[in-house]
């Protein structure tokens, strides 16, 4: 669940990093400067950094696959990988700023920055990871429930039409 959010967020930001340069030119220098300030005020690096250990934890079963010797090595390598990624956080911040600058005007970005500087804005940022994680869990449970219901109903309808499932 958490891994899903992190993967989606990182995919979007990494996609921005590899986007064609023509697309990058659509952001005005003023908007880009405002977006960079917003990224700093939002503490984006800290927020993503806080999610990295959970991402590594959630990725572990996929890589380890129940092999004890791999688990030991994975745990030993994790700090090195976390530090390496943290060393590249400026790339992520630049990519995120570009995404914001392409999607919001300089004035909108300045307004967001001013909001995030307020006590309420700081509280939103403080709780954002937790709220996002909990919302993702709720959304996943809802999606599973709806998926099961749709699946049952679809099978019933297809059987009514004479299909053998």
ROLUM-933329 format. One record per atom (N, C-alpha, C): residue number from 1; atom name; x, z, y. Coordinates in Angstrom, 2 decimals. Layout:
% ROLUM-933329
- num | atomo | X | Z | Y
- NUM | CA | X | Z | Y $
...
//
This chain:
% ROLUM-933329
- num | atomo | X | Z | Y
- 1 | N | 0.83 | 0.00 | -1.18 $
- 1 | CA | 0.00 | 0.00 | 0.00 $
- 1 | C | 0.87 | 0.00 | 1.24 $
- 2 | N | 1.76 | 1.00 | 1.33 $
- 2 | CA | 2.69 | 1.04 | 2.44 $
- 2 | C | 3.59 | -0.17 | 2.37 $
- 3 | N | 3.99 | -0.50 | 1.16 $
- 3 | CA | 4.88 | -1.63 | 0.97 $
- 3 | C | 4.22 | -2.90 | 1.48 $
- 4 | N | 2.91 | -3.04 | 1.26 $
- 4 | CA | 2.20 | -4.22 | 1.72 $
- 4 | C | 2.32 | -4.35 | 3.24 $
- 5 | N | 2.06 | -3.25 | 3.96 $
- 5 | CA | 2.14 | -3.29 | 5.42 $
- 5 | C | 3.55 | -3.64 | 5.87 $
- 6 | N | 4.53 | -2.99 | 5.28 $
- 6 | CA | 5.91 | -3.23 | 5.68 $
- 6 | C | 6.30 | -4.66 | 5.39 $
- 7 | N | 5.92 | -5.16 | 4.23 $
- 7 | CA | 6.26 | -6.54 | 3.88 $
- 7 | C | 5.60 | -7.51 | 4.84 $
- 8 | N | 4.34 | -7.29 | 5.17 $
- 8 | CA | 3.65 | -8.17 | 6.11 $
- 8 | C | 4.32 | -8.12 | 7.47 $
- 9 | N | 4.60 | -6.92 | 7.95 $
- 9 | CA | 5.22 | -6.77 | 9.28 $
- 9 | C | 6.59 | -7.43 | 9.32 $
- 10 | N | 7.39 | -7.15 | 8.30 $
- 10 | CA | 8.72 | -7.73 | 8.28 $
- 10 | C | 8.67 | -9.24 | 8.10 $
- 11 | N | 7.75 | -9.73 | 7.30 $
- 11 | CA | 7.61 | -11.17 | 7.12 $
- 11 | C | 7.27 | -11.85 | 8.43 $
- 12 | N | 6.32 | -11.27 | 9.17 $
- 12 | CA | 5.96 | -11.86 | 10.46 $
- 12 | C | 7.15 | -11.87 | 11.41 $
- 13 | N | 7.87 | -10.77 | 11.48 $
- 13 | CA | 8.98 | -10.69 | 12.40 $
- 13 | C | 10.15 | -11.55 | 11.95 $
- 14 | N | 10.42 | -11.58 | 10.66 $
- 14 | CA | 11.50 | -12.43 | 10.17 $
- 14 | C | 11.16 | -13.91 | 10.31 $
- 15 | N | 9.88 | -14.24 | 10.20 $
- 15 | CA | 9.45 | -15.61 | 10.43 $
- 15 | C | 9.72 | -16.02 | 11.87 $
- 16 | N | 9.51 | -15.09 | 12.77 $
- 16 | CA | 9.78 | -15.37 | 14.19 $
- 16 | C | 11.27 | -15.63 | 14.41 $
- 17 | N | 12.10 | -14.93 | 13.64 $
- 17 | CA | 13.55 | -15.10 | 13.79 $
- 17 | C | 13.99 | -16.49 | 13.34 $
- 18 | N | 13.28 | -17.07 | 12.40 $
- 18 | CA | 13.68 | -18.36 | 11.87 $
- 18 | C | 12.80 | -19.49 | 12.38 $
- 19 | N | 11.96 | -19.20 | 13.37 $
- 19 | CA | 11.07 | -20.22 | 13.92 $
- 19 | C | 11.89 | -21.28 | 14.63 $
- 20 | N | 11.35 | -22.51 | 14.71 $
- 20 | CA | 12.07 | -23.57 | 15.41 $
- 20 | C | 12.35 | -23.17 | 16.85 $
- 21 | N | 13.46 | -23.63 | 17.39 $
- 21 | CA | 13.85 | -23.24 | 18.74 $
- 21 | C | 12.88 | -23.76 | 19.79 $
- 22 | N | 12.20 | -24.84 | 19.54 $
- 22 | CA | 11.23 | -25.36 | 20.50 $
- 22 | C | 10.13 | -24.34 | 20.73 $
- 23 | N | 9.72 | -23.66 | 19.67 $
- 23 | CA | 8.68 | -22.65 | 19.80 $
- 23 | C | 9.19 | -21.46 | 20.61 $
- 24 | N | 10.47 | -21.12 | 20.44 $
- 24 | CA | 11.05 | -20.01 | 21.16 $
- 24 | C | 11.06 | -20.28 | 22.67 $
- 25 | N | 11.14 | -21.53 | 23.07 $
- 25 | CA | 11.21 | -21.88 | 24.48 $
- 25 | C | 9.88 | -21.72 | 25.19 $
- 26 | N | 8.79 | -21.49 | 24.46 $
- 26 | CA | 7.49 | -21.36 | 25.10 $
- 26 | C | 7.31 | -20.03 | 25.80 $
- 27 | N | 8.19 | -19.07 | 25.57 $
- 27 | CA | 8.10 | -17.77 | 26.22 $
- 27 | C | 8.88 | -17.83 | 27.54 $
- 28 | N | 8.24 | -17.40 | 28.60 $
- 28 | CA | 8.93 | -17.40 | 29.89 $
- 28 | C | 9.99 | -16.30 | 29.91 $
- 29 | N | 11.03 | -16.48 | 30.69 $
- 29 | CA | 12.05 | -15.42 | 30.81 $
- 29 | C | 11.44 | -14.10 | 31.29 $
- 30 | N | 10.46 | -14.19 | 32.19 $
- 30 | CA | 9.80 | -12.99 | 32.70 $
- 30 | C | 9.05 | -12.27 | 31.58 $
- 31 | N | 8.32 | -13.04 | 30.77 $
- 31 | CA | 7.58 | -12.43 | 29.65 $
- 31 | C | 8.54 | -11.85 | 28.62 $
- 32 | N | 9.64 | -12.55 | 28.38 $
- 32 | CA | 10.61 | -12.06 | 27.40 $
- 32 | C | 11.24 | -10.75 | 27.88 $
- 33 | N | 11.56 | -10.67 | 29.14 $
- 33 | CA | 12.13 | -9.42 | 29.69 $
- 33 | C | 11.11 | -8.28 | 29.58 $
- 34 | N | 9.85 | -8.58 | 29.90 $
- 34 | CA | 8.80 | -7.56 | 29.81 $
- 34 | C | 8.59 | -7.15 | 28.35 $
- 35 | N | 8.68 | -8.10 | 27.44 $
- 35 | CA | 8.51 | -7.79 | 26.02 $
- 35 | C | 9.65 | -6.92 | 25.50 $
- 36 | N | 10.85 | -7.19 | 25.95 $
- 36 | CA | 11.99 | -6.36 | 25.52 $
- 36 | C | 11.84 | -4.93 | 25.99 $
- 37 | N | 11.33 | -4.76 | 27.21 $
- 37 | CA | 11.08 | -3.41 | 27.71 $
- 37 | C | 9.99 | -2.73 | 26.86 $
- 38 | N | 8.95 | -3.48 | 26.52 $
- 38 | CA | 7.88 | -2.94 | 25.70 $
- 38 | C | 8.41 | -2.48 | 24.34 $
- 39 | N | 9.25 | -3.28 | 23.73 $
- 39 | CA | 9.83 | -2.96 | 22.42 $
- 39 | C | 10.59 | -1.64 | 22.50 $
- 40 | N | 11.33 | -1.44 | 23.59 $
- 40 | CA | 12.08 | -0.19 | 23.77 $
- 40 | C | 11.12 | 0.99 | 23.93 $
- 41 | N | 10.11 | 0.83 | 24.79 $
- 41 | CA | 9.15 | 1.91 | 25.05 $
- 41 | C | 8.36 | 2.25 | 23.79 $
- 42 | N | 8.09 | 1.23 | 22.96 $
- 42 | CA | 7.34 | 1.46 | 21.72 $
- 42 | C | 8.20 | 2.10 | 20.63 $
- 43 | N | 9.50 | 2.18 | 20.86 $
- 43 | CA | 10.41 | 2.74 | 19.86 $
- 43 | C | 10.30 | 1.97 | 18.54 $
- 44 | N | 10.20 | 0.65 | 18.66 $
- 44 | CA | 10.01 | -0.19 | 17.46 $
- 44 | C | 11.11 | 0.04 | 16.44 $
- 45 | N | 12.35 | 0.10 | 16.89 $
- 45 | CA | 13.45 | 0.32 | 15.94 $
- 45 | C | 13.27 | 1.62 | 15.18 $
- 46 | N | 12.85 | 2.67 | 15.89 $
- 46 | CA | 12.64 | 3.96 | 15.22 $
- 46 | C | 11.48 | 3.89 | 14.23 $
- 47 | N | 10.41 | 3.18 | 14.62 $
- 47 | CA | 9.24 | 3.08 | 13.74 $
- 47 | C | 9.58 | 2.32 | 12.47 $
- 48 | N | 10.25 | 1.19 | 12.61 $
- 48 | CA | 10.63 | 0.41 | 11.43 $
- 48 | C | 11.65 | 1.18 | 10.62 $
- 49 | N | 12.60 | 1.82 | 11.30 $
- 49 | CA | 13.60 | 2.63 | 10.61 $
- 49 | C | 12.97 | 3.74 | 9.79 $
- 50 | N | 11.90 | 4.32 | 10.30 $
- 50 | CA | 11.20 | 5.38 | 9.56 $
- 50 | C | 10.50 | 4.84 | 8.32 $
- 51 | N | 10.14 | 3.58 | 8.34 $
- 51 | CA | 9.45 | 2.98 | 7.19 $
- 51 | C | 10.41 | 2.49 | 6.12 $
- 52 | N | 11.65 | 2.25 | 6.48 $
- 52 | CA | 12.60 | 1.68 | 5.52 $
- 52 | C | 12.79 | 2.51 | 4.25 $
- 53 | N | 12.95 | 3.83 | 4.35 $
- 53 | CA | 13.11 | 4.59 | 3.09 $
- 53 | C | 11.91 | 4.43 | 2.15 $
- 54 | N | 10.70 | 4.40 | 2.71 $
- 54 | CA | 9.52 | 4.20 | 1.86 $
- 54 | C | 9.52 | 2.80 | 1.26 $
- 55 | N | 9.96 | 1.82 | 2.04 $
- 55 | CA | 10.03 | 0.46 | 1.52 $
- 55 | C | 10.99 | 0.40 | 0.34 $
- 56 | N | 12.14 | 1.05 | 0.48 $
- 56 | CA | 13.11 | 1.07 | -0.62 $
- 56 | C | 12.53 | 1.80 | -1.83 $
- 57 | N | 11.82 | 2.90 | -1.58 $
- 57 | CA | 11.20 | 3.67 | -2.66 $
- 57 | C | 10.15 | 2.82 | -3.38 $
- 58 | N | 9.35 | 2.09 | -2.61 $
- 58 | CA | 8.29 | 1.27 | -3.21 $
- 58 | C | 8.84 | 0.04 | -3.91 $
- 59 | N | 9.99 | -0.43 | -3.47 $
- 59 | CA | 10.62 | -1.60 | -4.08 $
- 59 | C | 11.31 | -1.24 | -5.40 $
- 60 | N | 11.69 | 0.02 | -5.53 $
- 60 | CA | 12.47 | 0.48 | -6.68 $
- 60 | C | 11.84 | 0.13 | -8.04 $
- 61 | N | 10.56 | 0.43 | -8.30 $
- 61 | CA | 10.02 | 0.11 | -9.63 $
- 61 | C | 10.09 | -1.37 | -9.98 $
- 62 | N | 9.97 | -2.22 | -8.99 $
- 62 | CA | 10.02 | -3.66 | -9.23 $
- 62 | C | 11.40 | -4.07 | -9.71 $
- 63 | N | 12.41 | -3.48 | -9.13 $
- 63 | CA | 13.78 | -3.84 | -9.49 $
- 63 | C | 14.25 | -3.08 | -10.72 $
- 64 | N | 13.97 | -1.79 | -10.76 $
- 64 | CA | 14.47 | -0.93 | -11.85 $
- 64 | C | 13.78 | -1.23 | -13.18 $
- 65 | N | 12.48 | -1.42 | -13.15 $
- 65 | CA | 11.67 | -1.73 | -14.34 $
- 65 | C | 11.92 | -0.75 | -15.49 $
- 66 | N | 11.97 | 0.54 | -15.15 $
- 66 | CA | 12.07 | 1.56 | -16.17 $
- 66 | C | 13.45 | 1.75 | -16.78 $
- 67 | N | 14.46 | 1.08 | -16.27 $
- 67 | CA | 15.82 | 1.18 | -16.82 $
- 67 | C | 16.59 | 2.28 | -16.09 $
- 68 | N | 16.90 | 3.35 | -16.79 $
- 68 | CA | 17.53 | 4.53 | -16.20 $
- 68 | C | 18.86 | 4.20 | -15.53 $
- 69 | N | 19.68 | 3.36 | -16.18 $
- 69 | CA | 20.99 | 3.04 | -15.61 $
- 69 | C | 20.85 | 2.24 | -14.31 $
- 70 | N | 19.83 | 1.40 | -14.23 $
- 70 | CA | 19.58 | 0.64 | -13.01 $
- 70 | C | 19.06 | 1.57 | -11.92 $
- 71 | N | 18.24 | 2.54 | -12.30 $
- 71 | CA | 17.70 | 3.50 | -11.33 $
- 71 | C | 18.82 | 4.31 | -10.68 $
- 72 | N | 19.80 | 4.71 | -11.46 $
- 72 | CA | 20.92 | 5.48 | -10.93 $
- 72 | C | 21.70 | 4.64 | -9.91 $
- 73 | N | 21.98 | 3.42 | -10.29 $
- 73 | CA | 22.72 | 2.53 | -9.38 $
- 73 | C | 21.89 | 2.19 | -8.15 $
- 74 | N | 20.60 | 1.98 | -8.34 $
- 74 | CA | 19.71 | 1.68 | -7.21 $
- 74 | C | 19.75 | 2.82 | -6.20 $
- 75 | N | 19.62 | 4.05 | -6.70 $
- 75 | CA | 19.65 | 5.22 | -5.81 $
- 75 | C | 20.99 | 5.33 | -5.09 $
- 76 | N | 22.06 | 5.00 | -5.78 $
- 76 | CA | 23.39 | 5.07 | -5.17 $
- 76 | C | 23.56 | 4.01 | -4.08 $
- 77 | N | 22.97 | 2.84 | -4.28 $
- 77 | CA | 23.11 | 1.74 | -3.32 $
- 77 | C | 22.15 | 1.83 | -2.14 $
- 78 | N | 21.05 | 2.55 | -2.31 $
- 78 | CA | 20.01 | 2.60 | -1.27 $
- 78 | C | 20.55 | 3.00 | 0.10 $
- 79 | N | 21.34 | 4.06 | 0.22 $
- 79 | CA | 21.83 | 4.42 | 1.56 $
- 79 | C | 22.64 | 3.29 | 2.22 $
- 80 | N | 23.42 | 2.60 | 1.44 $
- 80 | CA | 24.22 | 1.49 | 1.98 $
- 80 | C | 23.32 | 0.39 | 2.52 $
- 81 | N | 22.26 | 0.06 | 1.77 $
- 81 | CA | 21.34 | -0.98 | 2.21 $
- 81 | C | 20.56 | -0.55 | 3.46 $
- 82 | N | 20.17 | 0.72 | 3.50 $
- 82 | CA | 19.46 | 1.24 | 4.67 $
- 82 | C | 20.34 | 1.15 | 5.91 $
- 83 | N | 21.59 | 1.54 | 5.78 $
- 83 | CA | 22.51 | 1.47 | 6.92 $
- 83 | C | 22.75 | 0.03 | 7.35 $
- 84 | N | 22.89 | -0.86 | 6.39 $
- 84 | CA | 23.11 | -2.28 | 6.72 $
- 84 | C | 21.92 | -2.84 | 7.49 $
- 85 | N | 20.73 | -2.50 | 7.06 $
- 85 | CA | 19.55 | -3.00 | 7.76 $
- 85 | C | 19.46 | -2.39 | 9.15 $
- 86 | N | 19.73 | -1.09 | 9.26 $
- 86 | CA | 19.69 | -0.44 | 10.56 $
- 86 | C | 20.69 | -1.09 | 11.52 $
- 87 | N | 21.79 | -1.57 | 10.99 $
- 87 | CA | 22.78 | -2.26 | 11.80 $
- 87 | C | 22.29 | -3.58 | 12.34 $
- 88 | N | 21.23 | -4.09 | 11.79 $
- 88 | CA | 20.67 | -5.37 | 12.22 $
- 88 | C | 19.36 | -5.21 | 12.98 $
- 89 | N | 19.04 | -3.98 | 13.36 $
- 89 | CA | 17.77 | -3.72 | 14.04 $
- 89 | C | 17.64 | -4.48 | 15.35 $
- 90 | N | 18.75 | -4.77 | 16.03 $
- 90 | CA | 18.64 | -5.51 | 17.29 $
- 90 | C | 18.08 | -6.91 | 17.05 $
- 91 | N | 18.39 | -7.50 | 15.89 $
- 91 | CA | 17.81 | -8.81 | 15.55 $
- 91 | C | 16.29 | -8.71 | 15.45 $
- 92 | N | 15.85 | -7.65 | 14.81 $
- 92 | CA | 14.42 | -7.43 | 14.65 $
- 92 | C | 13.76 | -7.19 | 16.00 $
- 93 | N | 14.40 | -6.38 | 16.84 $
- 93 | CA | 13.85 | -6.10 | 18.17 $
- 93 | C | 13.76 | -7.38 | 18.99 $
- 94 | N | 14.79 | -8.22 | 18.92 $
- 94 | CA | 14.76 | -9.49 | 19.66 $
- 94 | C | 13.66 | -10.41 | 19.15 $
- 95 | N | 13.51 | -10.46 | 17.83 $
- 95 | CA | 12.46 | -11.30 | 17.24 $
- 95 | C | 11.07 | -10.80 | 17.61 $
- 96 | N | 10.90 | -9.49 | 17.57 $
- 96 | CA | 9.61 | -8.91 | 17.94 $
- 96 | C | 9.31 | -9.17 | 19.41 $
- 97 | N | 10.31 | -9.02 | 20.27 $
- 97 | CA | 10.12 | -9.29 | 21.69 $
- 97 | C | 9.68 | -10.74 | 21.91 $
- 98 | N | 10.28 | -11.64 | 21.17 $
- 98 | CA | 9.90 | -13.05 | 21.29 $
- 98 | C | 8.45 | -13.27 | 20.86 $
- 99 | N | 8.04 | -12.62 | 19.79 $
- 99 | CA | 6.65 | -12.73 | 19.33 $
- 99 | C | 5.70 | -12.22 | 20.41 $
- 100 | N | 6.00 | -11.06 | 20.96 $
- 100 | CA | 5.16 | -10.51 | 22.02 $
- 100 | C | 5.15 | -11.44 | 23.24 $
- 101 | N | 6.32 | -11.94 | 23.62 $
- 101 | CA | 6.42 | -12.79 | 24.81 $
- 101 | C | 5.66 | -14.10 | 24.65 $
- 102 | N | 5.58 | -14.59 | 23.44 $
- 102 | CA | 4.84 | -15.84 | 23.19 $
- 102 | C | 3.33 | -15.61 | 23.16 $
- 103 | N | 2.92 | -14.37 | 22.91 $
- 103 | CA | 1.50 | -14.10 | 22.73 $
- 103 | C | 0.84 | -13.36 | 23.89 $
- 104 | N | 1.64 | -12.83 | 24.80 $
- 104 | CA | 1.10 | -12.09 | 25.94 $
- 104 | C | 1.82 | -12.53 | 27.21 $
- 105 | N | 1.12 | -12.44 | 28.31 $
- 105 | CA | 1.74 | -12.75 | 29.60 $
- 105 | C | 2.65 | -11.59 | 30.00 $
- 106 | N | 3.51 | -11.86 | 30.97 $
- 106 | CA | 4.40 | -10.81 | 31.47 $
- 106 | C | 3.58 | -9.64 | 32.02 $
- 107 | N | 2.49 | -9.95 | 32.73 $
- 107 | CA | 1.65 | -8.89 | 33.28 $
- 107 | C | 1.01 | -8.06 | 32.18 $
- 108 | N | 0.49 | -8.71 | 31.13 $
- 108 | CA | -0.10 | -7.97 | 30.01 $
- 108 | C | 0.94 | -7.07 | 29.34 $
- 109 | N | 2.14 | -7.58 | 29.19 $
- 109 | CA | 3.22 | -6.79 | 28.58 $
- 109 | C | 3.58 | -5.58 | 29.44 $
- 110 | N | 3.61 | -5.78 | 30.76 $
- 110 | CA | 3.90 | -4.65 | 31.65 $
- 110 | C | 2.78 | -3.61 | 31.57 $
- 111 | N | 1.54 | -4.07 | 31.45 $
- 111 | CA | 0.41 | -3.14 | 31.32 $
- 111 | C | 0.53 | -2.33 | 30.03 $
- 112 | N | 0.88 | -3.00 | 28.93 $
- 112 | CA | 1.07 | -2.29 | 27.66 $
- 112 | C | 2.21 | -1.28 | 27.78 $
- 113 | N | 3.28 | -1.68 | 28.43 $
- 113 | CA | 4.42 | -0.79 | 28.60 $
- 113 | C | 4.00 | 0.46 | 29.37 $
- 114 | N | 3.26 | 0.26 | 30.44 $
- 114 | CA | 2.79 | 1.41 | 31.22 $
- 114 | C | 1.91 | 2.33 | 30.38 $
- 115 | N | 1.04 | 1.73 | 29.56 $
- 115 | CA | 0.20 | 2.56 | 28.68 $
- 115 | C | 1.06 | 3.37 | 27.72 $
- 116 | N | 2.03 | 2.73 | 27.08 $
- 116 | CA | 2.85 | 3.43 | 26.10 $
- 116 | C | 3.74 | 4.48 | 26.73 $
- 117 | N | 3.93 | 4.43 | 28.02 $
- 117 | CA | 4.70 | 5.46 | 28.72 $
- 117 | C | 3.86 | 6.72 | 28.97 $
- 118 | N | 2.53 | 6.59 | 28.89 $
- 118 | CA | 1.65 | 7.74 | 29.13 $
- 118 | C | 1.68 | 8.67 | 27.92 $
- 119 | N | 1.24 | 9.92 | 28.09 $
- 119 | CA | 1.17 | 10.84 | 26.95 $
- 119 | C | 0.28 | 10.29 | 25.82 $
- 120 | N | -0.83 | 9.65 | 26.20 $
- 120 | CA | -1.71 | 9.08 | 25.16 $
- 120 | C | -1.00 | 7.94 | 24.45 $
- 121 | N | -0.33 | 7.10 | 25.20 $
- 121 | CA | 0.41 | 5.99 | 24.59 $
- 121 | C | 1.49 | 6.49 | 23.66 $
- 122 | N | 2.20 | 7.54 | 24.06 $
- 122 | CA | 3.23 | 8.11 | 23.19 $
- 122 | C | 2.61 | 8.72 | 21.93 $
- 123 | N | 1.44 | 9.29 | 22.08 $
- 123 | CA | 0.73 | 9.86 | 20.92 $
- 123 | C | 0.32 | 8.74 | 19.96 $
- 124 | N | -0.15 | 7.63 | 20.52 $
- 124 | CA | -0.50 | 6.47 | 19.69 $
- 124 | C | 0.73 | 6.02 | 18.90 $
- 125 | N | 1.85 | 5.89 | 19.58 $
- 125 | CA | 3.07 | 5.45 | 18.90 $
- 125 | C | 3.52 | 6.45 | 17.84 $
- 126 | N | 3.37 | 7.73 | 18.16 $
- 126 | CA | 3.76 | 8.78 | 17.22 $
- 126 | C | 2.93 | 8.70 | 15.94 $
- 127 | N | 1.66 | 8.38 | 16.07 $
- 127 | CA | 0.74 | 8.37 | 14.93 $
- 127 | C | 0.57 | 6.97 | 14.31 $
- 128 | N | 1.13 | 5.95 | 14.92 $
- 128 | CA | 0.88 | 4.58 | 14.49 $
- 128 | C | 1.24 | 4.33 | 13.03 $
- 129 | N | 2.40 | 4.79 | 12.62 $
- 129 | CA | 2.82 | 4.56 | 11.23 $
- 129 | C | 1.85 | 5.24 | 10.26 $
- 130 | N | 1.50 | 6.49 | 10.54 $
- 130 | CA | 0.59 | 7.23 | 9.67 $
- 130 | C | -0.78 | 6.57 | 9.63 $
- 131 | N | -1.31 | 6.23 | 10.80 $
- 131 | CA | -2.63 | 5.60 | 10.87 $
- 131 | C | -2.62 | 4.25 | 10.16 $
- 132 | N | -1.56 | 3.50 | 10.35 $
- 132 | CA | -1.46 | 2.19 | 9.69 $
- 132 | C | -1.40 | 2.35 | 8.18 $
- 133 | N | -0.61 | 3.31 | 7.72 $
- 133 | CA | -0.50 | 3.54 | 6.28 $
- 133 | C | -1.83 | 3.97 | 5.70 $
- 134 | N | -2.50 | 4.90 | 6.37 $
- 134 | CA | -3.79 | 5.37 | 5.86 $
- 134 | C | -4.84 | 4.26 | 5.90 $
- 135 | N | -4.83 | 3.47 | 6.96 $
- 135 | CA | -5.77 | 2.35 | 7.06 $
- 135 | C | -5.51 | 1.33 | 5.96 $
- 136 | N | -4.24 | 1.10 | 5.66 $
- 136 | CA | -3.89 | 0.17 | 4.59 $
- 136 | C | -4.42 | 0.67 | 3.25 $
- 137 | N | -4.29 | 1.97 | 2.99 $
- 137 | CA | -4.80 | 2.55 | 1.75 $
- 137 | C | -6.31 | 2.38 | 1.67 $
- 138 | N | -7.00 | 2.72 | 2.76 $
- 138 | CA | -8.46 | 2.58 | 2.80 $
- 138 | C | -8.85 | 1.12 | 2.59 $
- 139 | N | -8.14 | 0.23 | 3.27 $
- 139 | CA | -8.44 | -1.21 | 3.13 $
- 139 | C | -8.20 | -1.72 | 1.73 $
- 140 | N | -7.14 | -1.24 | 1.11 $
- 140 | CA | -6.85 | -1.68 | -0.25 $
- 140 | C | -7.91 | -1.18 | -1.23 $
- 141 | N | -8.31 | 0.07 | -1.08 $
- 141 | CA | -9.37 | 0.62 | -1.95 $
- 141 | C | -10.67 | -0.15 | -1.75 $
- 142 | N | -10.99 | -0.43 | -0.50 $
- 142 | CA | -12.20 | -1.20 | -0.21 $
- 142 | C | -12.10 | -2.59 | -0.83 $
- 143 | N | -10.96 | -3.23 | -0.65 $
- 143 | CA | -10.75 | -4.57 | -1.21 $
- 143 | C | -10.87 | -4.59 | -2.72 $
- 144 | N | -10.33 | -3.58 | -3.38 $
- 144 | CA | -10.44 | -3.49 | -4.84 $
- 144 | C | -11.89 | -3.33 | -5.26 $
- 145 | N | -12.61 | -2.48 | -4.55 $
- 145 | CA | -14.01 | -2.24 | -4.86 $
- 145 | C | -14.84 | -3.51 | -4.70 $
- 146 | N | -14.65 | -4.16 | -3.56 $
- 146 | CA | -15.39 | -5.40 | -3.29 $
- 146 | C | -14.98 | -6.47 | -4.29 $
- 147 | N | -13.69 | -6.54 | -4.59 $
- 147 | CA | -13.19 | -7.54 | -5.54 $
- 147 | C | -13.81 | -7.37 | -6.92 $
- 148 | N | -13.90 | -6.12 | -7.37 $
- 148 | CA | -14.51 | -5.85 | -8.68 $
- 148 | C | -15.98 | -6.24 | -8.67 $
- 149 | N | -16.67 | -5.89 | -7.60 $
- 149 | CA | -18.09 | -6.20 | -7.49 $
- 149 | C | -18.33 | -7.72 | -7.47 $
- 150 | N | -17.54 | -8.42 | -6.68 $
- 150 | CA | -17.67 | -9.87 | -6.60 $
- 150 | C | -17.36 | -10.50 | -7.95 $
- 151 | N | -16.33 | -10.00 | -8.61 $
- 151 | CA | -15.94 | -10.53 | -9.91 $
- 151 | C | -17.07 | -10.40 | -10.92 $
- 152 | N | -17.68 | -9.21 | -10.98 $
- 152 | CA | -18.79 | -8.99 | -11.91 $
- 152 | C | -19.95 | -9.93 | -11.60 $
- 153 | N | -20.31 | -10.00 | -10.33 $
- 153 | CA | -21.44 | -10.85 | -9.93 $
- 153 | C | -21.15 | -12.32 | -10.20 $
- 154 | N | -19.93 | -12.75 | -9.95 $
- 154 | CA | -19.55 | -14.14 | -10.18 $
- 154 | C | -19.64 | -14.48 | -11.66 $
- 155 | N | -19.14 | -13.58 | -12.51 $
- 155 | CA | -19.20 | -13.81 | -13.96 $
- 155 | C | -20.66 | -13.90 | -14.41 $
- 156 | N | -21.50 | -13.00 | -13.90 $
- 156 | CA | -22.94 | -13.04 | -14.25 $
- 156 | C | -23.56 | -14.37 | -13.85 $
- 157 | N | -23.30 | -14.81 | -12.64 $
- 157 | CA | -23.88 | -16.06 | -12.15 $
- 157 | C | -23.37 | -17.26 | -12.95 $
- 158 | N | -22.10 | -17.25 | -13.28 $
- 158 | CA | -21.55 | -18.36 | -14.07 $
- 158 | C | -22.13 | -18.38 | -15.47 $
- 159 | N | -22.34 | -17.20 | -16.04 $
- 159 | CA | -22.97 | -17.12 | -17.38 $
- 159 | C | -24.41 | -17.63 | -17.33 $
- 160 | N | -25.12 | -17.31 | -16.24 $
- 160 | CA | -26.50 | -17.79 | -16.08 $
- 160 | C | -26.53 | -19.32 | -16.06 $
- 161 | N | -25.46 | -19.92 | -15.60 $
- 161 | CA | -25.37 | -21.38 | -15.53 $
- 161 | C | -24.89 | -21.99 | -16.84 $
- 162 | N | -24.75 | -21.12 | -17.85 $
- 162 | CA | -24.39 | -21.60 | -19.18 $
- 162 | C | -22.90 | -21.70 | -19.46 $
- 163 | N | -22.09 | -21.18 | -18.58 $
- 163 | CA | -20.65 | -21.21 | -18.82 $
- 163 | C | -20.24 | -20.03 | -19.68 $
- 164 | N | -19.38 | -20.27 | -20.62 $
- 164 | CA | -18.95 | -19.23 | -21.54 $
- 164 | C | -17.67 | -18.60 | -21.02 $
- 165 | N | -17.79 | -17.36 | -20.54 $
- 165 | CA | -16.63 | -16.66 | -19.99 $
- 165 | C | -16.27 | -15.46 | -20.84 $
//
